Amino acid sequence: MHVLVKAPATAIPESIVVDVEGRKDGENVTVADLTFPADVEVETDPESIVVVIATPSSSAVEDAPAAEQAADAEEASAE
């Protein structure tokens, strides 16, 4: 997702941090929820969704250690 902004060259944000703490599964974060410096004008529709909160399924959580082990093994064999 890209958020189009208009600002003086020295005020263009390098990044935009989205705080998702306290949000519930299935909840959306829109452009209107984001915070920008005062001299930055947002040109993207404020109702555009930038993040959808999704809790990982239990199978995805269970698969994570196996994926980490595979990545570690691949790293070790590359050395």
C-alpha positions as CSV (number, residue, x, y, z in Angstrom):
1,M,0.0,0.0,0.0
2,H,1.3,3.4,-0.9
3,V,0.1,6.6,0.8
4,L,0.5,9.6,-1.4
5,V,1.5,12.8,0.5
6,K,2.3,16.4,-0.5
7,A,5.0,18.2,1.5
8,P,8.1,20.3,1.3
9,A,11.1,18.2,0.4
10,T,12.5,18.6,3.9
11,A,9.3,17.4,5.5
12,I,8.6,14.2,3.6
13,P,8.3,11.4,6.2
14,E,11.0,8.7,5.8
15,S,8.6,6.2,7.2
16,I,5.1,6.0,8.8
17,V,4.7,3.9,11.9
18,V,1.4,2.2,12.5
19,D,0.6,1.4,16.1
20,V,-1.6,-1.7,16.2
21,E,-1.5,-2.2,19.9
22,G,-4.9,-2.8,21.3
23,R,-6.5,-3.5,17.9
24,K,-8.6,-6.6,17.5
25,D,-8.5,-9.4,15.0
26,G,-10.3,-8.3,11.8
27,E,-10.0,-4.6,12.6
28,N,-8.8,-2.2,9.8
29,V,-6.4,0.7,10.1
30,T,-7.1,3.4,7.5
31,V,-5.2,6.4,6.2
32,A,-7.3,8.6,8.5
33,D,-5.9,6.6,11.5
34,L,-2.3,7.6,10.6
35,T,-0.4,10.5,12.1
36,F,1.6,12.9,9.9
37,P,3.6,16.0,10.6
38,A,1.7,19.3,10.4
39,D,3.2,20.4,7.0
40,V,2.4,17.1,5.3
41,E,-0.8,16.9,3.3
42,V,-2.2,13.5,2.6
43,E,-3.6,13.0,-0.9
44,T,-4.7,9.3,-0.5
45,D,-8.4,8.7,0.4
46,P,-8.7,8.8,4.2
47,E,-10.9,5.7,4.1
48,S,-8.2,3.6,2.3
49,I,-7.3,0.6,4.4
50,V,-3.5,0.3,5.0
51,V,-3.5,-2.6,7.6
52,V,-5.8,-5.4,8.4
53,I,-5.2,-7.0,11.8
54,A,-5.0,-10.8,11.6
55,T,-4.1,-13.1,14.4
56,P,-2.0,-16.0,13.1
57,S,-3.7,-19.4,13.2
58,S,-2.5,-22.0,15.6
59,S,-1.0,-24.1,12.8
60,A,1.0,-21.0,11.6
61,V,2.4,-20.6,15.1
62,E,3.2,-24.3,15.4
63,D,5.0,-24.2,12.0
64,A,7.2,-21.2,13.0
65,P,9.8,-23.2,15.0
66,A,10.2,-25.7,12.1
67,A,10.7,-22.8,9.6
68,E,13.3,-21.2,11.9
69,Q,15.1,-24.5,12.2
70,A,15.2,-25.0,8.5
71,A,16.5,-21.4,8.0
72,D,19.2,-22.1,10.7
73,A,20.2,-25.3,8.9
74,E,20.4,-23.5,5.6
75,E,22.6,-20.8,7.1
76,A,24.9,-23.3,8.7
77,S,25.4,-25.2,5.5
78,A,26.2,-22.0,3.6
79,E,29.1,-21.3,6.0
